[in-house]
Amino acid sequence: DGRTLATSSTDRTIKLWDLRSRQLLRTLYGHGNVVGGLAFARDGNTLVSGSRLGGILAWHASPLAEIQRHPLTINSMNDLASTYLLRGPFERAENLLQQVVDQRREQFGNGHPLTLKAITSLGQAFRKQERWSDAMVIWESNLTAHVSAFGLADARSQALLGKLSNLYSNRVMQADSSAEAI
């Protein structure tokens, strides 16, 4: 639109600036590495960014205030978080997944399968960081939402129930071994 400048930096963010007022409009998060390339599409409503590791995000907006709602951006953030869940750093997975969960809740609601899947992944990020209580809380609430939306016999509900059961069993065994060590 000729009024907005996009910049990137080593902090993995993109900043949008109003050229007239020279004020920061907003900061965009989503890349897991240094953002090395930015380009606005001819329509003026789409910004594409690329990181040094090859992650590409599409940011769509009209107006720019709605920029992170683009489904490709949310999907890309989710994909990047999945990579971090496999290899780490798990804190980055958690940060990305929290944004994905927030966006999907806003876009689809709490009971939508994509929202529930993102919440399950967020629980995995907590588990990988050995934040057992946080994982249990999020999976318990997710199980309630799954059962409400799909019923207890649903395969996804059963999978979550199994994860919770395993998590509780592991915590009990850890508590028992800690007590024996004392």
Summary of the structure (lengths in Angstrom):
residues: 182
radius of gyration: 19.6
end to end distance: 66.4
largest distance: 67.7
contacts: 535
relative contact order: 0.08
helix: 57%
strand: 18%
